[in-house]
């Protein structure tokens, strides 16, 4: 089976974010880059399916030419080849991104049986590119998948919600978006890394589209220190906490 | 007029939808609501209470349960008929998904997770990005604004309105619209009883718990307070606890009355999922842990001593 996984290069930020002087982007001078958390699960799912059923795993991204770094590191996990749609480094809006990805998929000789996305990007959280692509490609789509199985031309998926699991199925070809917890992403092996250097990353260009969801500026969310009241150290502080819990009616 | 999609689980409303209704009312126009699936008609009273005069109910034989693409189709049909200025829904996985289907059908932009909306030409929104750590100011170039309302950004406000009048309609679905839907459910990983979404008290553990065994103490405390156990991402990726318990950007976003964070340093992705809790208590050995910035109260100390002592003190106080 032929699988496509769509990825996005994002800065790796765990602590405080800093903005560029024009307040349009995150200052990335001191940050490394990676892919969004759920996307590691997407690649792992693709690699596992190809191991089980044979076929190919293609990676696709839209971003600056530096995104080759992320594609190579995921090729080392076991993907077959990768395609990079090169932008000028500007962020594209969801409609423009979806249109460019659709164009690239339609231009492929391979007709993909399954297209996998991470459930949400770490940085923009637009929640729509995959759905727009499903509409443009005429494919069924299941989102937020936490476990999956491919059998007899059907992808069978579970979504975890607060009160349990919901079961969905879609006939292939289909699009799914997956969440952290679907599997445990493997680390690249040394031979995997060696092979990744020789694998093809095909560079493509496309016209930028005028954004309809137009970013003006970014601002840091106000996160003023709530000024926690330190009740004390260790178990000695427990009586003070019990008083607080009583006051707020916790018991 | 502003049209609000009310999301529901077999006739039971998603409380986040009431926040979306409240946000819609603040735009100063009439508000109408829509539910998908015939059992949504049960929502007329609550829709009215929160300010919707009319509740459109989209029923179709093919919509037996949550069917996101069909929701998009039904919304499209109603939007083309009623020509609202905006369509809003909760910024929940389902709210985002159903409105994205609408946006895809109409091929117009959608702004997800908005904390502020100004109608105009273009429309303007403030929306949350980077797990709520960044606010984007954005223009939306379309006649119809499609937007979801950031969870917990608006408190639901009742207007004590009379039950909404029901307006039933049957959307003209294409066969492809109902291919993907909920086919069945099971209790899965959830333990039954109190879930993260409706827990009033969450006792959450992180790396500092040290392993799966350490969670016994947290469970005992949570049970004593009538709550449930949550955890950070490192806990689920280490396989100490099931994924259903994960709080944060990649897990569940929660806002209980009391959130006790034990042994959690507070990566911004975790903070994103719990910072709206009413009272936050932190138990951590590190007085510099980033999560302290978000805490109301803190004990600097080892959770392995503090939690059992707290449990027995509460037990004693309860008598």
Interface residues (C-beta under 8 A of the other chain):
Chain A: X13 X14 X15 X16 X17 X26 X37 X38 X93 X94 X95 X119 X122 X123 X124 X125 X126 X127 X128 X131 X132 X134 X135 X136 X138 X140 X141 X142 X143 X144 X146 X158 X160 X162 X163 X164 X165 X166 X167 X168 X169 X170 X171 X179 X180 X181 X184 X211 X212 X213 X214 X215 X216 X217 X218 X219 X220 X221 X223 X225 X226 X228 X229 X230 X231 X232 X233 X234 X235 X237 X238 X239 X241 X242 X244 X245 X246 X248 X249 X250 X251
Chain B: X9 X66 X68 X69 X93 X96 X97 X100 X101 X103 X104 X105 X107 X108 X109 X110 X111 X112 X113 X122 X128 X129 X130 X131 X132 X133 X134 X135 X136 X137 X138 X139 X140 X141 X142 X148 X176 X179 X180 X181 X182 X183 X184 X185 X186 X187 X188 X189 X190 X195 X196 X197 X198 X201 X224 X225 X226 X233 X236 X237 X243 X244 X246 X249 X250 X251 X252 X257 X258 X267 X268 X269 X275 X278 X279 X280 X281 X282 X287 X290 X292 X293 X294 X295 X296 X297 X298 X299 X300 X301 X302 X305 X306 X309 X310 X313 X314 X317 X318
